Amino acid sequence: MLATLVAAPPLASAAPTTAAAPATATAPPAVVRPAPAAADTATDAARYAAAERTHPEAADFTGGGRIVIAGSTTALILIVILLVVLL
């Protein structure tokens, strides 16, 4: 592993041996989506209100957001510490 780390900078700075082919195709235009109109928002609100009337127990849902945030934050911190220790 140490040999890989020592050899990586010279390999990364070496010039390519073959010329890359020029890109002839152009990228397709980006799709631009308009912001939702007020009518769409009203329709969504009406649909959610109807769903809440048919399932009143859904109002008690709290979700597990705290666990997900805490777990992913802990994993990110551990990865950073591991990288600092290894490098």
GISUL-V549072 format. One record per pair of residues at least 12 apart in sequence whose ideal C-beta (glycine too) atoms are under 8 Angstrom apart, sorted by the first residue. I is the first residue (numbers start at 0). J is the second residue. D is the distance in whole Angstrom. If there is no record, write none. Layout:
i->I j->J d->D
i->I j->J d->D
This chain:
none
